[in-house]
Amino acid sequence: MRLAIVGCGSRHKMFRDSVMEDYSALHEIVAVCDTNAHRLGLAAQAASRPGTNGVAPYLAADFDTLLTEQKPDTIVVTTPDFMHSDYIVRAFEAGCDVICEKPMTIDLERLKQIVDAQHRTGRKVTVTFNYRYSPARSQVREVIASGTIGEITAVDFRWHLDRVHGADYFRRWHRQKQYSGGLLVHKSTHHFDLLNWWLDSTPEQVFATGSRKFYRPETAVALGLSGHGPRCAGCPVADRCDFELDYSEHDELRRLYREAENDDGYIRDQCVFAEEIGIEDTMQAHIRYASGATANYTLTAYSPWEGLEIRFQGTKGELVHRNVEVHGVFGGKRSHAEDAVTTELHLAGKPPQMLDVPSSSGDHGGADPVMLGYIFNPEGMEADPHNRASDHVGGAWSILTGIAANMSIDTGSAVDIPTLLRSRGIDLTAAA
Ligand SMILES: NC(=O)c1ccc[n+]([C@@H]2O[C@H](COP(=O)([O-])OP(=O)(O)OC[C@H]3O[C@@H](n4cnc5c(N)ncnc54)[C@H](O)[C@@H]3O)[C@@H](O)[C@H]2O)c1
């Protein structure tokens, strides 16, 4: 494939390095694109091989020129979430396929644009749900699909973001819903996708509540951080703040963001207690699925530990999966914690049994390298027994729970997803 990458921040490196280090015999990065000239320059340099003419950099305003000059087959979209739909649609119209980071998009209007463009052009978007690819998550799916615990009737799912990883969503673009859809879309897209995939079903009705309880000015006062600045750099109370993101400790972060600020004013280290933050940090949803199962879901972004706990109640027994995760994000203070994963099977009338949980190495519990293998060299991988690849339909269902949850928070009422889709003319059943 001739690949072009749009959006050259932190995440694009995973795709770039994978192509350059593992799949260069099969694929070539022909262009990079970004609104920020500084980050674009760094990306073009890093994607260029010695002894070649290098990879062509294009500012975002020249994306159409990129398409006509470089004739890529596939566009990798790693911009902030609200821009995904724009690039997906333009890529489809130019005859390209797309590899898009999650969430596929953030609202119904943009979702309709993607689905309509997909129907018009027949092109394909692969949404990169890396969590599906961790062996521990596949084992959960296997147990459920085998019918061992019977029909799934009720699920309790809690996702904890700790004060390092969770705080990072309150420093930059994620912290406004118009850019990220809020955490119920931006982050929960992973979790709702897992639920859809585990249950092999789709969400039908959602009731949700959400509020900002921790990342707000009152917490700064309670923590003795009154008089804090608008950002960590130059903040008068930084030396006593556990949430500081200190550029002097992170060369790469400094090069990528601090040294690029003059180009676009993108500030990576804004104060997590700022008044203007527009997203929730405490969210709960009750979801009814087409299969008849119901789920309770909780997401908090200031937990003392990071990871997930899920309990599936079936007609024959229970499955309980727990994963303590440690993410290598920047800023803040994290003391303890090591990755740990357990899955317990408890059949009615029998003692509980801890399952042997398979593991593999790599980011996101070993998920990222496996996913990249299926994306960049599917012929080299075994046929996927877990049906893990996701297109615009899976991408859509994964955000619909969060979009409906946001609407429910606003209105105080339950939201019916099939009605919502019909009212907006969004057809997820039509053949591609
Ligand atoms: N699956 C995962 O585990 C995972 C992890 C991290 C990020 N992500 C996703 O990756 C995407 C990027 O996240 P990130 O952390 O790299 O963000 P980032 O802010 O570090 O990078 C985004 C880049 O896009 C550029 N950009 C902004 N507007 C643009 C436009 N209109 N056209 C072109 N470029 C534009 C910015 O200048 C920046 O370089 C997000 O959608 C995020 O949800 C996924």
The ligand as an SDF file (V2000), in Angstrom:
LIG
                    3D

 44 48  0  0  0  0  0  0  0  0999 V2000
   -6.3470    3.4760   20.3450 N   0  0  0  0  0  0  0  0  0  0  0  0
   -5.6020    4.0700   21.2450 C   0  0  0  0  0  0  0  0  0  0  0  0
   -5.1840    3.4480   22.1930 O   0  0  0  0  0  0  0  0  0  0  0  0
   -5.2700    5.5360   21.0790 C   0  0  0  0  0  0  0  0  0  0  0  0
   -4.2770    6.1140   21.8630 C   0  0  0  0  0  0  0  0  0  0  0  0
   -3.9800    7.4690   21.6880 C   0  0  0  0  0  0  0  0  0  0  0  0
   -4.6840    8.2170   20.7500 C   0  0  0  0  0  0  0  0  0  0  0  0
   -5.6560    7.6320   19.9940 N   0  0  0  0  0  0  0  0  0  0  0  0
   -6.4000    8.4180   18.9890 C   0  0  0  0  0  0  0  0  0  0  0  0
   -5.4800    8.9560   18.0500 O   0  0  0  0  0  0  0  0  0  0  0  0
   -5.9200   10.2400   17.6000 C   0  0  0  0  0  0  0  0  0  0  0  0
   -4.7900   11.2440   17.8020 C   0  0  0  0  0  0  0  0  0  0  0  0
   -4.4760   11.3540   19.1800 O   0  0  0  0  0  0  0  0  0  0  0  0
   -3.0850   11.9930   19.6530 P   0  0  0  0  0  0  0  0  0  0  0  0
   -2.9670   11.7060   21.0930 O   0  0  0  0  0  0  0  0  0  0  0  0
   -2.0060   11.6090   18.7250 O   0  0  0  0  0  0  0  0  0  0  0  0
   -3.4220   13.5510   19.4850 O   0  0  0  0  0  0  0  0  0  0  0  0
   -2.3410   14.7280   19.2580 P   0  0  0  0  0  0  0  0  0  0  0  0
   -3.0310   15.9800   19.6430 O   0  0  0  0  0  0  0  0  0  0  0  0
   -1.0670   14.3630   19.9040 O   0  0  0  0  0  0  0  0  0  0  0  0
   -2.0860   14.7000   17.6950 O   0  0  0  0  0  0  0  0  0  0  0  0
   -3.0440   15.1470   16.7620 C   0  0  0  0  0  0  0  0  0  0  0  0
   -2.3160   15.7630   15.5800 C   0  0  0  0  0  0  0  0  0  0  0  0
   -3.2990   16.1580   14.6080 O   0  0  0  0  0  0  0  0  0  0  0  0
   -2.9490   17.4740   14.1450 C   0  0  0  0  0  0  0  0  0  0  0  0
   -4.1570   18.1200   13.6320 N   0  0  0  0  0  0  0  0  0  0  0  0
   -5.0730   18.8750   14.3060 C   0  0  0  0  0  0  0  0  0  0  0  0
   -6.0510   19.2780   13.4680 N   0  0  0  0  0  0  0  0  0  0  0  0
   -5.7380   18.7800   12.2520 C   0  0  0  0  0  0  0  0  0  0  0  0
   -6.3560   18.8630   10.9720 C   0  0  0  0  0  0  0  0  0  0  0  0
   -7.4830   19.5440   10.7800 N   0  0  0  0  0  0  0  0  0  0  0  0
   -5.7520   18.2550    9.9320 N   0  0  0  0  0  0  0  0  0  0  0  0
   -4.5920   17.5650   10.0990 C   0  0  0  0  0  0  0  0  0  0  0  0
   -3.9520   17.4480   11.2830 N   0  0  0  0  0  0  0  0  0  0  0  0
   -4.5360   18.0500   12.3430 C   0  0  0  0  0  0  0  0  0  0  0  0
   -2.3350   18.1560   15.3550 C   0  0  0  0  0  0  0  0  0  0  0  0
   -1.5340   19.2430   14.9720 O   0  0  0  0  0  0  0  0  0  0  0  0
   -1.5210   17.0110   15.9450 C   0  0  0  0  0  0  0  0  0  0  0  0
   -0.2430   16.9470   15.3970 O   0  0  0  0  0  0  0  0  0  0  0  0
   -7.1780   10.5660   18.3940 C   0  0  0  0  0  0  0  0  0  0  0  0
   -8.3120   10.2800   17.6150 O   0  0  0  0  0  0  0  0  0  0  0  0
   -7.1210    9.6250   19.5760 C   0  0  0  0  0  0  0  0  0  0  0  0
   -8.4090    9.2410   20.0360 O   0  0  0  0  0  0  0  0  0  0  0  0
   -5.9390    6.3080   20.1340 C   0  0  0  0  0  0  0  0  0  0  0  0
  1  2  1  0
  2  3  2  0
  2  4  1  0
  4  5  1  0
  4 44  2  0
  5  6  2  0
  6  7  1  0
  7  8  2  0
  8  9  1  0
  8 44  1  0
  9 10  1  0
  9 42  1  0
 10 11  1  0
 11 12  1  0
 11 40  1  0
 12 13  1  0
 13 14  1  0
 14 15  2  0
 14 16  1  0
 14 17  1  0
 17 18  1  0
 18 19  2  0
 18 20  1  0
 18 21  1  0
 21 22  1  0
 22 23  1  0
 23 24  1  0
 23 38  1  0
 24 25  1  0
 25 26  1  0
 25 36  1  0
 26 27  1  0
 26 35  1  0
 27 28  2  0
 28 29  1  0
 29 30  1  0
 29 35  2  0
 30 31  1  0
 30 32  2  0
 32 33  1  0
 33 34  2  0
 34 35  1  0
 36 37  1  0
 36 38  1  0
 38 39  1  0
 40 41  1  0
 40 42  1  0
 42 43  1  0
M  CHG  2   8   1  16  -1
M  END
$$$$
